[in-house]
Amino acid sequence: MIVVATEDFEVYHDIVTELRGRGVEFTTVEPGDDVPERTTVLVTGPDDEVDVPAGVARVVARPDAPRQAVEEVVTLLRGGEGRTVVGIDPGERPGIAVLVGDMVVATFQVPADRAAEVVGEELADATDPLVRIGDGARLVGSRIIDDIDAPVELVDESGTTPYLGAGTRGMGDVLAAVNIARIEGERIESRDIEPTAGELQRIKDRSREESEANRAIDETLARKVAVGDLTIREALDEHGEE
């Protein structure tokens, strides 16, 4: 049984909201009160003074990180600690999945330029974390790898996107990220990519679509975009000055 015991209203509100959102059963007591005999995990705030019975695990929830505390609670209920692994299916809006042990504890789909930031936030308190990223979308993937401050493995993502039935549109990248997180890859520090002619042309086409004057950037600027030195918007600004 999970028991929440805190005098911190912010912690109480956020922890209860997270637990209810995940469908996890719990009860609450006042700090200092006896906890039920069947208690296995006791959740408190950082400043709560409580007596923790033998055999009960205490999870301290910070006001700014309720979800991380609930993830720790769920992991304990599932049998103890597990390694935190983040899977990334790269693309313009990468799918991101966070696993603790074999359990998926969080998923995201964000613009590519925010992927490393999200990963960093998820791994902030993790011990011995690992990031696994698919080998597709080479240009975007290489930029994400360069921005991640954690061990990275490059994974063959062939076959990681599952068949999507009715009503599951938009979930493919996230589900692929879950599968990528579970596949052992090759440890890498960075990934140097020479853009292909087709990749450069796609960048030029995107720049034309975003240009108010319907003008595409040249190959030199497209190459800078490809390797992450410029955004398309910055390249268009430079192009306009030439």
C-alpha positions in Angstrom: 0.0 0.0 0.0 1.2 3.5 -0.8 0.7 6.1 1.9 1.1 9.9 1.4 2.0 11.8 4.6 3.0 15.4 4.2 2.1 18.9 5.6 3.4 20.5 2.4 0.2 21.3 0.5 2.0 21.7 -2.9 3.6 18.3 -2.5 0.4 16.7 -1.4 -1.7 18.2 -4.3 0.9 17.3 -7.0 1.6 13.8 -5.7 -2.1 12.9 -5.3 -2.8 14.2 -8.8 0.0 12.2 -10.3 -1.0 9.0 -8.5 -4.7 9.4 -9.5 -3.6 10.1 -13.1 -1.8 6.8 -13.2 -4.6 4.9 -11.5 -2.5 3.9 -8.5 -4.3 3.2 -5.3 -3.1 5.0 -2.2 -4.2 6.5 1.1 -3.2 9.5 3.2 -2.3 10.1 6.8 -1.1 13.1 8.8 2.7 13.1 9.5 3.2 11.6 12.9 0.2 9.3 12.7 0.6 5.6 12.6 0.7 4.2 9.1 -1.4 1.2 8.1 0.2 -2.2 8.6 0.1 -3.0 4.9 2.2 0.1 4.0 5.0 -0.7 1.6 5.9 2.9 0.4 5.6 6.1 2.4 5.7 9.4 0.4 6.6 12.5 2.3 7.8 16.1 1.6 11.4 17.0 2.2 10.7 18.8 5.5 8.2 16.3 7.0 9.4 14.5 10.2 8.0 11.0 10.1 8.8 7.6 11.7 9.3 5.1 8.9 8.4 1.6 10.1 10.9 -1.3 9.3 10.4 -2.7 5.9 8.7 0.4 4.5 10.5 2.4 1.8 10.4 6.2 2.1 10.2 8.4 -1.1 10.8 12.1 -0.6 8.9 14.2 -3.1 10.2 17.7 -3.9 7.7 20.4 -4.8 9.3 20.8 -8.2 9.5 17.2 -9.1 6.3 15.2 -8.2 6.4 13.0 -11.3 9.9 11.8 -10.6 8.8 10.8 -7.0 5.8 8.9 -8.4 8.1 7.1 -10.9 10.3 6.0 -8.0 7.2 4.8 -6.1 6.0 2.8 -9.1 9.4 1.3 -9.6 9.6 0.2 -6.0 6.1 -1.4 -6.3 7.3 -3.3 -9.4 10.2 -5.0 -7.5 13.0 -2.5 -6.9 15.4 -0.3 -8.8 16.0 -0.5 -12.5 18.3 1.3 -14.9 16.8 4.5 -16.5 17.0 4.2 -20.3 15.7 6.8 -22.7 14.8 5.7 -26.2 14.6 8.2 -29.1 13.0 7.8 -32.5 14.7 10.7 -34.3 12.9 13.0 -36.7 11.5 16.5 -36.9 9.3 15.7 -33.9 11.2 12.8 -32.2 9.4 10.2 -30.1 10.9 9.9 -26.7 10.3 7.1 -24.2 11.7 6.9 -20.6 12.0 3.4 -19.1 13.0 2.4 -15.6 13.8 -1.3 -15.8 11.3 -2.7 -18.2 8.5 -0.2 -17.3 7.6 2.8 -19.4 7.3 5.8 -17.0 7.1 8.7 -19.4 6.7 9.5 -23.1 7.1 12.7 -25.2 6.9 14.0 -28.7 8.6 17.4 -29.1 10.3 19.5 -31.7 13.8 18.2 -32.5 15.5 21.2 -31.0 13.9 20.4 -27.6 14.7 16.7 -27.5 18.0 17.0 -25.7 16.5 19.4 -23.2 13.7 16.9 -22.4 16.1 14.0 -22.1 18.3 16.1 -19.7 15.3 16.9 -17.5 14.3 13.2 -17.3 17.8 12.0 -16.5 18.6 14.8 -14.0 18.4 12.5 -10.9 19.0 9.1 -12.6 21.9 6.9 -11.6 23.9 5.3 -14.5 21.4 6.5 -17.2 21.6 5.5 -20.8 20.2 7.0 -24.0 19.4 4.8 -27.1 18.7 6.6 -30.3 17.6 5.1 -33.6 19.9 5.4 -36.6 17.3 6.9 -39.0 16.8 10.6 -39.7 20.6 10.9 -39.7 20.9 14.6 -39.7 18.4 15.3 -36.9 19.7 12.4 -34.9 23.3 13.5 -35.1 22.4 17.0 -33.8 20.4 15.4 -30.9 23.4 13.2 -30.0 25.7 16.2 -29.9 23.4 17.9 -27.4 22.9 15.0 -25.0 25.0 14.9 -21.8 24.7 11.1 -21.1 26.1 7.8 -22.5 24.5 7.2 -26.0 24.0 4.0 -28.0 23.1 4.1 -31.7 20.4 1.5 -32.4 19.4 -0.2 -35.6 15.8 1.0 -35.7 14.6 -1.4 -38.5 11.3 -2.8 -37.6 10.8 -0.7 -34.4 7.7 1.1 -35.6 4.7 -1.2 -34.9 1.6 -1.6 -37.0 -0.9 1.1 -35.9 -4.6 0.1 -35.7 -7.6 2.4 -35.8 -7.5 5.3 -33.4 -3.7 5.2 -32.8 -2.6 7.8 -35.3 0.4 9.8 -34.2 1.6 7.1 -31.7 4.1 5.4 -34.0 7.1 7.5 -33.1 6.6 7.1 -29.4 6.0 3.4 -29.6 9.1 3.1 -31.8 11.1 5.0 -29.1 9.9 2.4 -26.5 11.2 -0.4 -28.7 14.5 1.4 -29.4 15.0 1.8 -25.6 14.9 -2.0 -25.3 17.5 -2.8 -28.1 21.2 -2.9 -27.3 23.2 -0.6 -29.6 26.7 0.7 -30.4 28.2 3.2 -27.9 29.1 6.4 -29.6 30.3 9.9 -28.6 29.0 11.7 -31.8 27.9 10.9 -35.3 29.6 12.7 -38.1 27.2 12.9 -41.1 28.0 14.1 -44.6 24.6 15.3 -46.0 23.5 13.7 -49.2 22.3 15.6 -52.2 18.8 14.5 -51.4 19.0 15.7 -47.9 20.3 19.1 -48.9 17.5 19.4 -51.5 14.9 18.7 -48.8 16.4 21.5 -46.7 16.2 23.8 -49.7 12.6 22.9 -50.3 11.7 23.5 -46.7 13.4 26.9 -46.8 11.4 27.9 -49.8 8.2 26.9 -48.0 9.2 29.0 -45.0 10.4 32.0 -47.1 8.1 34.9 -47.5 9.6 35.6 -50.9 9.4 32.0 -52.0 13.2 31.8 -52.3 15.3 28.7 -51.4 18.6 29.0 -49.7 21.8 28.0 -51.5 23.7 24.8 -51.0 26.3 26.3 -48.7 23.6 27.5 -46.3 21.7 24.3 -46.6 24.8 22.4 -45.6 25.1 24.6 -42.5 21.5 23.8 -41.6 22.2 20.1 -42.1 25.0 20.0 -39.6 23.2 22.2 -37.1 25.2 25.4 -37.4 22.1 27.3 -38.5 18.4 26.9 -38.3 16.4 27.3 -41.5 15.1 30.7 -40.2 18.7 31.9 -39.6 19.8 30.6 -43.0 16.9 32.5 -44.7 18.0 35.7 -42.8 21.6 35.2 -44.1 20.3 34.5 -47.6 18.4 37.7 -47.6 21.5 39.7 -46.8 23.5 38.4 -49.7 
